[in-house]
Each structure stands twice: as structure tokens, then as C-alpha cells.
Amino acid sequence: MKVNWKLRFSNKVTLTAIVLAAIALIYQVLAIIGVTPQISESQLVQLAGMVINLLAVLGIITDPTTAGVSDSDQALGYDKPKSGQQDT
């Protein structure tokens, strides 16, 4: 399986999902072994969300399907998101 991780991590949605899944997994493992962290899971999720949003505002996280920060000419012509299927 070949995955372009650099490209995946530059997508805000993918990065958010991976970070939140990692936080949930860590807290589940800690609960199984009986460890109660001083910081609640919701506080950590809020902090992670703030960091990801800050990175997006700074332009570090962008749409990986286009070069630069603007949409492609094709995307600018859409009235609604592309469905992935060709119209016949």
C-alpha cells in the first residue's frame, strides 16, 4: 500500500481525524490500565483543534488537491462539489 503521507497531512480534515483518533486511543488505553490523566480528553481535543485551526489560518494546512492556496480553474467553475462520477 502506497500512501502519500505528506499530502494527506496537509489536509485539515485528515489531520484532524488522525489527531482525534490518536487522542481517543490513548485515553482508552489509559482507562484500561487504570490511569486517570489530570487533563480531560475534551480539554485535549479542544487544544488539538485550536492548534490545527491555527496552522490552517497560517496557511500551513491547505487543500492538497491544488497547487498554492487558490482553487484550480476547474474548481472555480463548479456550482456544487464534484461527485466523483461522470455525468452521462
Contacts in CASP RR format, 6 or more apart in sequence:
PFRMAT RR
TARGET T0000
AUTHOR 0000-0000-0000
METHOD contacts of the structure
MODEL  1
MKVNWKLRFSNKVTLTAIVLAAIALIYQVLAIIGVTPQISESQLVQLAGM
VINLLAVLGIITDPTTAGVSDSDQALGYDKPKSGQQDT
7 64 0 8 1.000
8 14 0 8 1.000
8 15 0 8 1.000
8 64 0 8 1.000
9 15 0 8 1.000
9 18 0 8 1.000
10 61 0 8 1.000
10 62 0 8 1.000
10 64 0 8 1.000
11 61 0 8 1.000
11 63 0 8 1.000
11 64 0 8 1.000
12 52 0 8 1.000
12 56 0 8 1.000
12 61 0 8 1.000
15 52 0 8 1.000
15 61 0 8 1.000
16 48 0 8 1.000
16 49 0 8 1.000
16 52 0 8 1.000
19 48 0 8 1.000
19 49 0 8 1.000
19 52 0 8 1.000
20 45 0 8 1.000
20 48 0 8 1.000
23 41 0 8 1.000
23 44 0 8 1.000
23 45 0 8 1.000
23 48 0 8 1.000
24 41 0 8 1.000
27 37 0 8 1.000
27 41 0 8 1.000
30 36 0 8 1.000
30 37 0 8 1.000
52 61 0 8 1.000
55 61 0 8 1.000
56 62 0 8 1.000
59 69 0 8 1.000
62 68 0 8 1.000
62 69 0 8 1.000
63 69 0 8 1.000
63 71 0 8 1.000
65 72 0 8 1.000
65 75 0 8 1.000
66 72 0 8 1.000
66 75 0 8 1.000
END
